[in-house]
Amino acid sequence: MTPTRTSGYLEARLVIALFNEECLDLKDGSRRLKRLRRKVYRETSAATRSTGRGTALALWRAVTKKGFCSWCYEFGLAGSITHTVTIVETDGVLQIHDAFFNLTYPLGFYDVLDALRDGRPVAAKTEVRDRKMYLSDPALESEAAVSWLEANADRELDPIDGLRRFEVFWNLEAFIATFPSIEAGYQDLEERGYPRDLRFLMLHPIEMFDGKKSHTDPRTMPLLAGRDLASPLAAARAAVWRVSRELVSERERSTEMDAAIYRLKAERGATQSDLAAASTEARRLGDQIVQLRAALDDETRRFAAERQTLSQALTEAEAQAVASRVETAVLRAELTQARAEWKAARDGWERDMASLQAAAGLWIEQSSQAVQIARSELSAAASERQQVIAERDRIRAELAARLHAWESSPRRKILSFFMRAIGKSPRKAPTSGD
């Protein structure tokens, strides 16, 4: 081997070694990112109506700690459905990592966007070995979503705080089956000219988080500033879709107009029939009007005669009313005089009544004083009677005591002895009568 060929061979070997080392570094970085994504996928839970924003932010923290430069990219249609992924730079390539669905894309971030602009969705590489915990809120979860979870989950764990827990292979299909506004998102995509594929939402940026600040203006958004994300194919499809809708609306309006024309024709026929009937009715009414006019003339003449009669009766009634007014005035004067006389008599009666009331009051007062005096005298007599009775009782008691003392005295006993001795009866003891 010549020196020249030897030098070329060594240079070639050096280039191959450097390329292999670069490939090993790239593969090693991809493996590290894959392990981090799988770990975040397993450790974070999905929940009712969750969109993956928190999962993307958790992956961003994890890869940032490992020294990778990354961003959180939120995209979608704010009125119906949104999603967030993590963009990680590895050896100058921007990789898309979705920790919410545990997937990545074989192409870089910009290549995926260009393919979507051309209407070519890029198939994602989904990890199928891992499972995610899904927290179902019975108060918010739809029956269809609960049925799908019960049928497709690997197992159901014990509930916590009223939330049902399912261990499920959580991917895009599971999200479509459980997200309540998925149909609204599909409809918004179709109105913008895209197929019913949620990957095309990536062409509609909402927010880009670079670790320091959230950017919401696509013109100044990191990684996307100056890029045209509008899809000509989608714009053409949207125009065709709008034209189709307008054509359908026009056809509906034409159908409505035809129906209105048929209805108007039918109404015209009915109107003509009604008009003929109305003409016949008009002739009949004309004859009735002639008859009514003749009857009205007769009634007018009769009314004039009755009015004249009533006018005469009214004149007589007015004369009687005048006489009645004069008589009423006389009666009112007599009534006024009678009222005055009655009032004078009533005043006299009231004065007499006042005098009688005063005399009666004086008599009642004198009678009351006499009664009080009689009551006092009666009380004094009763008191004197009580004193007399007490004095009588005292005298009787004193006489009884004296009698008892007399009968028990020695003098009486001696006197009785002598009297018996001389044959005479003893003296009778004195009594209250003696």
Disulfide bonds with the S-S distance in Angstrom:
none
